[in-house]
């Protein structure tokens, strides 16, 4: 009922009528999914001419280990037999039937937290495959007991024979969490591989070890010492990798459609075509950073070398864990982590009375550890409360991680990103092809390291 009908007489213009003579102050279209995209900002970028980037390296003679894969069998882990050849001692075993027999011989054993998996004096020679949980390998220290050699997680393994992530020596294995392990005895392996000459495999691994430097690269022969006896100087050459890896530029594309009437008429105060393109480009850049972290072919989480993957010693990321992560490479430039992982790290620092320093990046103060900035990335996934932290060295000069793109594309609006007019169809719909080309290369394995199984939900009670 109007005010006049109620007997009330207005003495000023009603706002409903006044609005007919006014305009509305508007914003540009907003987009919640825009993130900081720190990885794209700090990576050095290399202009790739021709769409391919070849990484030439010294020849690697060492047989490098990789992760063993487990499948889900009605809620229980099961060894995927072909993945056993990721263990150096089985690398030359081509017969999948033999690998299946080895997997079937494995005994599944479960351990509670802090349980002893292997004692230092254990006589049996076994291969241990970790399916679930974390295991620390310990040895007697010079001054302290239980000096930690390494902490291993799912997909990793340890043994008393062959070449592996830890030096072959007397050690203890202790469960840091509830653990499920598959054990295979050396006797069973020798029985199955009797015709495949296991001893020959081990001898070959030992021979290759003598031909490589500490990074597995082919040795350069040289003499080092005094020249009093006029020794013969050996000849040598630097062997190159015969099959270097090539990175092809990855692409993200979409076709943006705009009705010509919208593009012609509805442009005040904001140009509709420009806004449509701007928001689409933002989404393409978000997708680019996601792929550069998660892509199974070139993403950071899948490109880390087996020996550059370490596990937290307890659960949440501690200063000790980040110290170990930094110690795995020289000149670590950045650490990337999900914001919740950074919060978990800061909680652990607070528990110890430690207050991390900060450094300035693009005019903003960010948390740093040992002078290395810890940058946020919401593209690093959190699965079941677990995530990863990524440490990288960057740049071609430092043999680090580089971003790849190609500049000077037709109709380029940003480096390696183009907007090309395609057509106007019979319904007056204008189409634009928007394309973004990119990739990422890790020049040497120790340029990238991953701290895995980082718990982000641990809070002090």
LUMGU-523413 format. One record per residue (C-alpha): chain; residue number from 1; x, y, z. Coordinates in Angstrom, 1 decimal, padded with zeros to 4 digits. Last residue first. Layout:
% residues N
(A NUM (X Y Z)) ...
% end
This chain:
% residues 461
(A 461 (045.9 -029.4 021.8)) (A 460 (048.6 -028.3 019.4)) (A 459 (047.4 -028.5 015.8)) (A 458 (048.3 -031.0 013.1)) (A 457 (046.1 -030.5 010.0)) (A 456 (048.8 -029.7 007.4)) (A 455 (050.7 -033.0 007.3)) (A 454 (053.6 -032.9 004.8)) (A 453 (053.8 -036.3 003.0)) (A 452 (056.6 -035.1 000.7)) (A 451 (059.4 -032.6 000.8)) (A 450 (060.3 -032.3 -002.9)) (A 449 (063.6 -031.2 -004.5)) (A 448 (064.4 -029.6 -007.9)) (A 447 (067.7 -028.4 -009.2)) (A 446 (069.3 -031.7 -008.1)) (A 445 (068.1 -033.5 -011.2)) (A 444 (069.8 -031.3 -013.8)) (A 443 (068.1 -028.9 -016.3)) (A 442 (064.5 -029.2 -015.0)) (A 441 (062.4 -027.9 -017.8)) (A 440 (059.0 -026.2 -017.8)) (A 439 (056.4 -025.7 -020.6)) (A 438 (054.4 -023.0 -022.2)) (A 437 (052.1 -022.0 -025.1)) (A 436 (048.8 -020.0 -024.5)) (A 435 (046.1 -019.8 -027.1)) (A 434 (042.9 -017.8 -027.5)) (A 433 (041.0 -018.4 -030.7)) (A 432 (038.4 -015.6 -031.1)) (A 431 (034.8 -016.2 -032.5)) (A 430 (032.2 -013.6 -033.3)) (A 429 (028.6 -014.7 -033.3)) (A 428 (026.5 -013.0 -035.9)) (A 427 (024.2 -016.0 -036.3)) (A 426 (025.5 -016.8 -039.7)) (A 425 (029.1 -017.0 -038.3)) (A 424 (031.7 -014.4 -037.7)) (A 423 (035.2 -015.9 -037.9)) (A 422 (038.5 -016.7 -036.3)) (A 421 (040.1 -013.6 -034.8)) (A 420 (043.3 -014.6 -033.0)) (A 419 (044.2 -013.9 -029.4)) (A 418 (047.7 -014.9 -028.6)) (A 417 (049.7 -015.9 -025.5)) (A 416 (053.5 -016.6 -025.7)) (A 415 (054.4 -013.3 -024.2)) (A 414 (051.2 -011.2 -023.8)) (A 413 (048.8 -009.9 -026.5)) (A 412 (050.2 -011.9 -029.4)) (A 411 (048.3 -011.7 -032.7)) (A 410 (050.9 -013.9 -034.5)) (A 409 (053.4 -015.2 -032.0)) (A 408 (056.5 -013.1 -031.2)) (A 407 (057.6 -015.0 -028.2)) (A 406 (057.8 -018.8 -027.5)) (A 405 (057.6 -020.1 -024.0)) (A 404 (059.7 -022.2 -021.6)) (A 403 (060.1 -021.8 -017.8)) (A 402 (063.4 -022.7 -016.3)) (A 401 (064.6 -024.9 -013.4)) (A 400 (068.3 -024.9 -012.5)) (A 399 (071.6 -025.4 -014.2)) (A 398 (072.9 -022.2 -012.5)) (A 397 (073.4 -020.4 -015.8)) (A 396 (070.1 -021.7 -017.2)) (A 395 (068.1 -020.3 -014.3)) (A 394 (066.4 -021.5 -011.1)) (A 393 (067.2 -023.6 -008.1)) (A 392 (064.0 -025.2 -006.7)) (A 391 (062.4 -026.4 -003.5)) (A 390 (058.9 -027.8 -003.5)) (A 389 (056.7 -028.5 -000.5)) (A 388 (054.2 -031.3 -000.6)) (A 387 (050.7 -032.1 000.7)) (A 386 (048.9 -034.4 003.1)) (A 385 (045.6 -033.9 004.8)) (A 384 (043.9 -036.6 002.8)) (A 383 (045.1 -035.0 -000.4)) (A 382 (046.3 -031.4 -000.4)) (A 381 (047.3 -030.3 -003.9)) (A 380 (050.0 -027.8 -004.9)) (A 379 (048.1 -025.3 -007.0)) (A 378 (047.4 -023.0 -004.0)) (A 377 (051.0 -021.7 -004.3)) (A 376 (052.5 -019.6 -001.6)) (A 375 (056.2 -018.6 -001.6)) (A 374 (058.8 -019.5 001.0)) (A 373 (061.8 -017.2 000.5)) (A 372 (065.3 -018.7 001.1)) (A 371 (067.3 -016.6 003.6)) (A 370 (067.8 -019.6 005.9)) (A 369 (063.9 -020.0 005.9)) (A 368 (061.9 -017.1 004.5)) (A 367 (058.4 -015.7 005.1)) (A 366 (057.4 -013.0 002.6)) (A 365 (057.6 -009.2 002.8)) (A 364 (056.2 -007.5 -000.3)) (A 363 (057.9 -005.0 -002.7)) (A 362 (058.3 -007.5 -005.5)) (A 361 (059.8 -010.0 -003.1)) (A 360 (061.3 -008.7 000.2)) (A 359 (062.7 -011.2 002.7)) (A 358 (061.4 -012.3 006.0)) (A 357 (063.0 -014.1 009.0)) (A 356 (061.6 -017.1 010.8)) (A 355 (060.7 -016.8 014.5)) (A 354 (061.8 -019.8 016.5)) (A 353 (060.4 -020.5 020.0)) (A 352 (060.3 -024.2 019.3)) (A 351 (056.5 -024.5 019.3)) (A 350 (056.4 -021.3 017.2)) (A 349 (058.5 -022.8 014.5)) (A 348 (056.1 -025.8 014.4)) (A 347 (053.2 -023.4 014.0)) (A 346 (055.1 -021.6 011.3)) (A 345 (055.5 -024.8 009.3)) (A 344 (051.8 -025.6 009.6)) (A 343 (050.9 -022.1 008.4)) (A 342 (053.3 -022.6 005.4)) (A 341 (051.6 -026.0 004.7)) (A 340 (048.2 -024.3 004.8)) (A 339 (049.3 -021.6 002.3)) (A 338 (050.4 -024.4 -000.1)) (A 337 (054.1 -024.5 -000.5)) (A 336 (056.8 -023.2 -002.9)) (A 335 (060.5 -022.9 -001.7)) (A 334 (062.7 -020.5 -003.7)) (A 333 (066.3 -020.0 -004.7)) (A 332 (068.1 -023.1 -003.6)) (A 331 (071.8 -022.2 -004.2)) (A 330 (073.2 -025.7 -003.9)) (A 329 (071.1 -028.8 -003.5)) (A 328 (070.0 -031.5 -001.0)) (A 327 (070.9 -029.3 002.0)) (A 326 (067.8 -027.1 001.4)) (A 325 (065.4 -030.0 001.9)) (A 324 (067.3 -031.2 005.0)) (A 323 (067.1 -027.8 006.6)) (A 322 (063.4 -027.7 005.6)) (A 321 (062.8 -031.0 007.5)) (A 320 (064.7 -029.9 010.5)) (A 319 (062.7 -026.6 010.7)) (A 318 (059.6 -028.7 010.9)) (A 317 (057.0 -029.6 008.3)) (A 316 (054.1 -031.5 010.0)) (A 315 (054.3 -035.3 010.1)) (A 314 (057.3 -036.6 012.1)) (A 313 (060.4 -036.9 010.0)) (A 312 (059.0 -035.3 006.9)) (A 311 (059.8 -037.2 003.8)) (A 310 (062.4 -036.6 001.1)) (A 309 (062.3 -036.7 -002.7)) (A 308 (065.5 -035.6 -004.3)) (A 307 (066.8 -039.2 -004.4)) (A 306 (063.9 -040.3 -006.7)) (A 305 (064.5 -037.3 -009.0)) (A 304 (061.7 -034.7 -009.1)) (A 303 (059.8 -034.3 -012.3)) (A 302 (056.4 -035.4 -011.1)) (A 301 (055.7 -032.7 -008.6)) (A 300 (057.4 -030.1 -010.8)) (A 299 (055.2 -030.7 -013.8)) (A 298 (056.8 -032.0 -017.0)) (A 297 (055.0 -035.2 -018.1)) (A 296 (052.6 -035.8 -015.2)) (A 295 (051.4 -032.2 -015.2)) (A 294 (051.0 -031.1 -011.6)) (A 293 (053.2 -028.0 -011.0)) (A 292 (053.6 -026.5 -014.5)) (A 291 (050.1 -027.7 -015.2)) (A 290 (048.5 -025.7 -012.4)) (A 289 (050.6 -022.7 -013.3)) (A 288 (049.3 -022.8 -016.9)) (A 287 (045.7 -023.4 -015.8)) (A 286 (045.8 -020.2 -013.7)) (A 285 (047.3 -018.4 -016.7)) (A 284 (044.4 -019.7 -018.9)) (A 283 (041.9 -018.5 -016.3)) (A 282 (043.4 -015.0 -016.3)) (A 281 (043.4 -015.0 -020.1)) (A 280 (039.6 -015.8 -020.2)) (A 279 (039.0 -013.0 -017.7)) (A 278 (040.9 -010.5 -019.9)) (A 277 (039.3 -011.7 -023.2)) (A 276 (035.8 -011.3 -021.9)) (A 275 (036.7 -007.9 -020.4)) (A 274 (038.2 -006.7 -023.7)) (A 273 (035.3 -007.9 -025.8)) (A 272 (032.8 -006.2 -023.4)) (A 271 (034.5 -002.8 -023.4)) (A 270 (033.7 -001.3 -020.0)) (A 269 (031.8 002.0 -019.4)) (A 268 (030.1 001.7 -021.8)) (A 267 (030.6 -001.2 -024.2)) (A 266 (027.2 -002.8 -024.7)) (A 265 (026.6 -001.8 -028.3)) (A 264 (029.0 -003.3 -030.8)) (A 263 (030.5 -006.3 -028.9)) (A 262 (027.1 -007.2 -027.5)) (A 261 (025.5 -006.9 -030.9)) (A 260 (028.3 -008.9 -032.5)) (A 259 (027.6 -011.8 -030.1)) (A 258 (030.8 -013.0 -028.4)) (A 257 (032.4 -016.5 -028.6)) (A 256 (035.8 -017.3 -027.0)) (A 255 (037.4 -020.4 -028.5)) (A 254 (039.8 -022.0 -026.0)) (A 253 (043.4 -023.1 -025.9)) (A 252 (046.1 -024.4 -023.5)) (A 251 (049.3 -025.5 -025.1)) (A 250 (052.4 -027.5 -024.1)) (A 249 (055.7 -026.6 -025.7)) (A 248 (057.7 -029.7 -026.3)) (A 247 (060.6 -030.6 -024.0)) (A 246 (063.4 -032.7 -025.4)) (A 245 (065.4 -035.1 -023.3)) (A 244 (068.9 -036.0 -024.4)) (A 243 (069.4 -039.4 -026.1)) (A 242 (073.1 -039.9 -026.5)) (A 241 (074.0 -038.1 -023.3)) (A 240 (077.5 -036.6 -023.8)) (A 239 (080.9 -038.1 -022.9)) (A 238 (083.6 -035.7 -021.8)) (A 237 (087.0 -036.8 -023.1)) (A 236 (090.1 -038.4 -021.6)) (A 235 (093.8 -039.0 -022.0)) (A 234 (095.8 -040.1 -018.9)) (A 233 (098.9 -038.2 -017.8)) (A 232 (101.8 -040.6 -017.4)) (A 231 (103.7 -040.0 -014.1)) (A 230 (106.9 -037.9 -014.1)) (A 229 (108.2 -039.3 -010.7)) (A 228 (108.3 -035.9 -009.0)) (A 227 (105.0 -034.8 -010.6)) (A 226 (103.0 -034.5 -007.4)) (A 225 (099.3 -035.4 -007.3)) (A 224 (096.1 -035.6 -009.4)) (A 223 (096.0 -037.4 -012.7)) (A 222 (092.8 -037.3 -014.8)) (A 221 (090.1 -039.5 -016.3)) (A 220 (086.7 -037.8 -016.7)) (A 219 (084.1 -040.2 -015.3)) (A 218 (080.7 -040.9 -016.8)) (A 217 (078.0 -039.2 -014.7)) (A 216 (076.4 -041.0 -011.7)) (A 215 (076.3 -037.9 -009.4)) (A 214 (079.2 -039.1 -007.2)) (A 213 (081.3 -039.7 -010.3)) (A 212 (080.9 -042.8 -012.5)) (A 211 (083.0 -045.6 -013.9)) (A 210 (083.5 -047.5 -010.6)) (A 209 (079.7 -047.5 -010.0)) (A 208 (079.2 -049.1 -013.4)) (A 207 (081.3 -052.0 -012.3)) (A 206 (079.3 -052.4 -009.1)) (A 205 (076.0 -052.3 -010.9)) (A 204 (077.4 -054.9 -013.4)) (A 203 (078.5 -057.1 -010.5)) (A 202 (075.0 -057.0 -009.0)) (A 201 (073.3 -057.8 -012.3)) (A 200 (075.8 -060.7 -012.9)) (A 199 (075.0 -062.0 -009.4)) (A 198 (071.3 -062.0 -010.3)) (A 197 (072.0 -064.3 -013.3)) (A 196 (068.7 -064.5 -015.1)) (A 195 (068.6 -068.3 -015.0)) (A 194 (068.6 -068.2 -011.2)) (A 193 (066.3 -065.2 -011.1)) (A 192 (063.5 -066.9 -009.2)) (A 191 (065.8 -068.7 -006.8)) (A 190 (068.0 -065.7 -006.3)) (A 189 (065.0 -063.5 -005.5)) (A 188 (063.7 -066.1 -003.0)) (A 187 (067.1 -066.3 -001.3)) (A 186 (067.3 -062.5 -001.2)) (A 185 (064.2 -062.4 000.9)) (A 184 (061.2 -060.3 -000.1)) (A 183 (059.4 -058.1 002.4)) (A 182 (056.3 -056.0 001.6)) (A 181 (055.7 -053.2 004.1)) (A 180 (052.6 -051.5 005.7)) (A 179 (053.5 -048.9 008.2)) (A 178 (051.8 -047.0 011.1)) (A 177 (054.0 -044.0 011.5)) (A 176 (057.7 -043.5 012.1)) (A 175 (058.4 -047.2 011.7)) (A 174 (062.0 -048.0 012.6)) (A 173 (064.8 -049.6 010.4)) (A 172 (068.2 -050.2 012.0)) (A 171 (071.5 -049.9 010.2)) (A 170 (074.7 -051.8 009.3)) (A 169 (075.9 -050.6 005.9)) (A 168 (075.0 -050.5 002.2)) (A 167 (074.8 -046.7 001.5)) (A 166 (071.3 -045.5 001.3)) (A 165 (069.2 -044.8 -001.8)) (A 164 (070.0 -048.2 -003.3)) (A 163 (072.6 -050.3 -005.0)) (A 162 (072.5 -054.0 -004.5)) (A 161 (072.1 -055.9 -001.2)) (A 160 (071.0 -055.1 002.3)) (A 159 (067.8 -053.5 001.2)) (A 158 (065.6 -050.3 001.3)) (A 157 (062.5 -049.2 -000.6)) (A 156 (060.5 -046.3 -001.7)) (A 155 (057.0 -046.3 -003.1)) (A 154 (055.5 -044.9 000.1)) (A 153 (058.0 -043.1 002.3)) (A 152 (061.6 -043.1 003.4)) (A 151 (063.5 -041.2 006.2)) (A 150 (067.3 -041.2 005.8)) (A 149 (070.4 -041.9 007.8)) (A 148 (069.1 -040.9 011.2)) (A 147 (071.5 -041.2 014.1)) (A 146 (070.0 -043.5 016.6)) (A 145 (072.4 -043.3 019.5)) (A 144 (074.6 -040.2 020.1)) (A 143 (078.3 -039.6 020.2)) (A 142 (079.7 -041.5 017.2)) (A 141 (076.2 -042.3 016.0)) (A 140 (074.7 -045.8 015.9)) (A 139 (072.6 -046.2 012.8)) (A 138 (069.0 -045.4 011.8)) (A 137 (066.8 -045.8 008.8)) (A 136 (063.5 -044.1 009.3)) (A 135 (060.3 -045.5 007.8)) (A 134 (057.1 -043.7 006.7)) (A 133 (053.6 -045.0 006.0)) (A 132 (052.0 -047.2 003.4)) (A 131 (053.5 -049.4 000.6)) (A 130 (057.2 -049.4 001.6)) (A 129 (059.1 -052.2 -000.1)) (A 128 (061.8 -054.0 001.9)) (A 127 (064.4 -056.3 000.3)) (A 126 (065.8 -058.8 002.7)) (A 125 (069.1 -060.4 003.9)) (A 124 (068.5 -062.4 007.1)) (A 123 (071.1 -061.8 009.8)) (A 122 (069.5 -059.0 011.8)) (A 121 (072.2 -057.3 013.9)) (A 120 (071.1 -053.7 013.3)) (A 119 (067.4 -054.6 013.9)) (A 118 (064.8 -054.3 011.2)) (A 117 (061.2 -053.2 011.4)) (A 116 (061.3 -052.0 015.0)) (A 115 (058.0 -050.5 016.0)) (A 114 (057.7 -046.7 016.6)) (A 113 (054.3 -046.6 015.0)) (A 112 (052.6 -049.9 014.5)) (A 111 (053.9 -052.4 011.9)) (A 110 (052.1 -054.3 009.1)) (A 109 (053.7 -057.1 007.1)) (A 108 (053.0 -058.2 003.5)) (A 107 (055.2 -061.0 002.4)) (A 106 (056.6 -060.7 -001.1)) (A 105 (056.8 -064.0 -003.1)) (A 104 (054.0 -062.9 -005.4)) (A 103 (056.0 -059.8 -006.4)) (A 102 (059.0 -061.9 -007.3)) (A 101 (056.8 -064.2 -009.4)) (A 100 (055.3 -061.2 -011.1)) (A 99 (058.8 -059.8 -011.9)) (A 98 (059.7 -063.1 -013.4)) (A 97 (056.6 -063.1 -015.6)) (A 96 (057.4 -059.5 -016.7)) (A 95 (060.5 -060.8 -018.4)) (A 94 (062.7 -057.8 -019.0)) (A 93 (065.0 -058.1 -016.0)) (A 92 (067.7 -055.5 -016.7)) (A 91 (066.4 -053.0 -014.1)) (A 90 (065.9 -055.6 -011.4)) (A 89 (069.0 -054.6 -009.2)) (A 88 (068.3 -050.9 -010.0)) (A 87 (064.8 -051.0 -008.5)) (A 86 (062.5 -049.3 -011.1)) (A 85 (062.3 -052.9 -012.5)) (A 84 (059.8 -053.6 -009.7)) (A 83 (057.3 -051.4 -011.5)) (A 82 (056.3 -054.3 -013.8)) (A 81 (055.0 -056.2 -010.8)) (A 80 (052.4 -053.7 -009.4)) (A 79 (052.7 -054.6 -005.8)) (A 78 (049.4 -054.8 -003.9)) (A 77 (047.9 -052.4 -001.3)) (A 76 (044.7 -053.4 000.4)) (A 75 (041.3 -051.6 -000.1)) (A 74 (039.9 -054.3 -002.3)) (A 73 (043.2 -054.6 -004.2)) (A 72 (044.5 -051.1 -004.7)) (A 71 (047.7 -050.9 -006.8)) (A 70 (051.3 -050.2 -005.7)) (A 69 (054.0 -048.6 -007.8)) (A 68 (057.7 -048.8 -007.0)) (A 67 (059.5 -045.4 -007.2)) (A 66 (062.7 -044.8 -009.2)) (A 65 (066.3 -045.8 -009.0)) (A 64 (069.0 -044.7 -011.4)) (A 63 (071.2 -047.1 -013.2)) (A 62 (074.5 -045.1 -013.3)) (A 61 (076.1 -044.4 -016.7)) (A 60 (074.8 -040.9 -017.1)) (A 59 (076.3 -039.1 -020.1)) (A 58 (076.8 -035.4 -019.6)) (A 57 (073.8 -033.3 -020.4)) (A 56 (072.0 -031.7 -023.3)) (A 55 (068.5 -030.4 -022.5)) (A 54 (066.6 -029.9 -025.8)) (A 53 (063.8 -027.3 -026.0)) (A 52 (061.2 -027.8 -028.7)) (A 51 (058.6 -025.3 -030.1)) (A 50 (060.7 -024.0 -033.0)) (A 49 (062.4 -021.2 -031.1)) (A 48 (062.0 -021.5 -027.4)) (A 47 (062.3 -018.2 -025.6)) (A 46 (063.6 -019.1 -022.1)) (A 45 (061.8 -017.7 -019.0)) (A 44 (063.3 -017.2 -015.5)) (A 43 (060.7 -018.3 -012.9)) (A 42 (059.7 -015.7 -010.3)) (A 41 (056.4 -014.5 -011.6)) (A 40 (055.0 -017.8 -013.1)) (A 39 (055.7 -019.6 -009.8)) (A 38 (054.1 -016.8 -007.8)) (A 37 (050.7 -017.2 -009.4)) (A 36 (049.2 -014.9 -006.7)) (A 35 (045.7 -016.4 -007.3)) (A 34 (042.7 -015.4 -009.5)) (A 33 (039.9 -017.8 -008.7)) (A 32 (037.6 -015.1 -007.2)) (A 31 (037.1 -013.3 -010.5)) (A 30 (035.6 -009.8 -010.6)) (A 29 (033.9 -008.2 -013.7)) (A 28 (034.9 -004.5 -013.8)) (A 27 (033.1 -002.4 -011.3)) (A 26 (030.0 -000.3 -011.8)) (A 25 (028.7 003.0 -010.6)) (A 24 (025.0 003.1 -011.5)) (A 23 (023.4 005.9 -013.6)) (A 22 (020.7 008.3 -012.4)) (A 21 (017.5 009.7 -013.7)) (A 20 (015.2 006.7 -013.2)) (A 19 (016.8 006.2 -009.8)) (A 18 (015.0 009.3 -008.5)) (A 17 (011.6 007.7 -009.0)) (A 16 (012.5 004.7 -006.8)) (A 15 (014.3 007.1 -004.4)) (A 14 (011.1 009.0 -003.7)) (A 13 (011.3 012.8 -004.2)) (A 12 (010.6 014.7 -001.0)) (A 11 (007.6 015.9 001.1)) (A 10 (005.7 012.6 000.9)) (A 9 (002.0 012.7 002.1)) (A 8 (000.8 010.0 004.5)) (A 7 (-002.9 009.0 004.3)) (A 6 (-002.1 005.3 004.0)) (A 5 (-003.1 005.4 000.4)) (A 4 (-000.7 008.3 -000.2)) (A 3 (002.1 006.2 001.5)) (A 2 (001.4 003.4 -001.0)) (A 1 (000.0 000.0 000.0)) 
% end
